[in-house]
Amino acid sequence: MQTYPIVVVGAGAAGVGVGVALKRIGAPFVIVERGEIGESFRRWPAEMRFITPSFNSNGFGLVDLNAITPDTSPAYTLHKERLSGADYARYLNAVARYFELPIQTGIDVRSIQKDQAGFVMQTSIGQIHTRFVIWAAGEFQYPRLNSFRGAELCLHNSRVRSWRDLADEEYVVIGGYESGIDAAVQLSNLGARVRVLDERASWDVDDSDPSISLSPFTKQRLRRALRDKRIELIGGVRVIEVTQYNHGYAIRTDDGDWHAVTAPPILATGFVGSTSLIADLFEWRADGYPMLNDEDESTCTTNLFLVGPSVRHDRHIFCFIYKFRQRFAVVARAIGQRLGLDVQPLAFYRQAGMFLDDLSCCGAACAC
């Protein structure tokens, strides 16, 4: 049995980022990760790039959009603007080494129970006891695979190591938000014909928030790819079934149409999120996201905090790094105050524009 005052679960952008905030106030903690640092980013398809550019703007007071601390920059560290998943994992490793974060890899957290003293975590190395849990396990390793009947016959985009490994001439992509359009563009660039099926027709949504609408980078790539006439966008239809037959797959939509394809359909239906592993420790919103108080703490489990892309407040969506990083200092401050620590060093985050603790100033149009 091991005991720690604070356990952070996950060593991705959220876990490493909140770990640095805790380190700045001298909080006693450990980060546990079942894979390696940045494991989810290591699993990205090789061609996938961030939809936000990294730029070394720290010198004139603007933090790199993909930085997880106010004083680091992936662009400066890696000398790149459009980062691959492997690139970003390198950045996270560099941050972890520089700040000497206490990270233990190869530990799988299987369950968490609340007790009078805090939490009992059942893990692959035995029990861990802690007073505080910060859940930072992320989403990418937990794809949504049951959106409709026959979804298990499809290939989720998170399971693709490289789009070059797929050699068919025609594909159907189910889902038209960022990952779906990215898949379509990558396959089209390799010479394949692609049909994209999406209930929302996300490519037509016009909103200033890229959590709702396609990012400018993705829209630009899509416009360029459409000129080659290998991508067909079919919006306003919901896939209700996929079946397999001798020569391929049949996809049935709610308008009565069938789409036949020889290759397994590509799923771009998003992720269930790792919070599903500890669902009983949260109350849940109508849209399927955990309910949190103003300090990103579970509304029904004291001292359980959430950081990362699953954070929601009313209509405010914190699903990108440059959004959810604004909550690291909020969580670190809440825990530091309960431990009687000096939280003044976290003012550094406020000065850098990475400390959003007044949700009333968070405009619905920009979500942060």
Salt bridges, closest charged atoms under 4 A:
GLU39 OE2 - ARG43 NE 3.42
ASP71 OD1 - ARG24 NH2 2.94
ASP87 OD1 - LYS80 NZ 3.01
ASP87 OD1 - ARG90 NH1 3.56
GLU170 OE1 - ARG193 NH2 3.75
GLU170 OE2 - ARG195 NH2 2.93
ASP182 OD1 - ARG221 NH1 2.96
ASP209 OD1 - LYS323 NZ 2.67
ASP228 OD2 - ARG230 NH2 3.55
GLU241 OE2 - ARG149 NH1 3.76
GLU241 OE1 - ARG252 NH2 2.86
ASP254 OD2 - ARG238 NE 3.91
ASP287 OD2 - ARG285 NH2 2.66
GLU295 OE1 - ARG338 NH2 3.19
ASP296 OD1 - HIS313 NE2 2.59
ASP296 OD1 - ARG327 NH2 2.91
GLU297 OE1 - ARG338 NH2 2.84
ASP357 OD2 - ARG333 NH1 3.06
ASP357 OD2 - ARG350 NH2 3.21
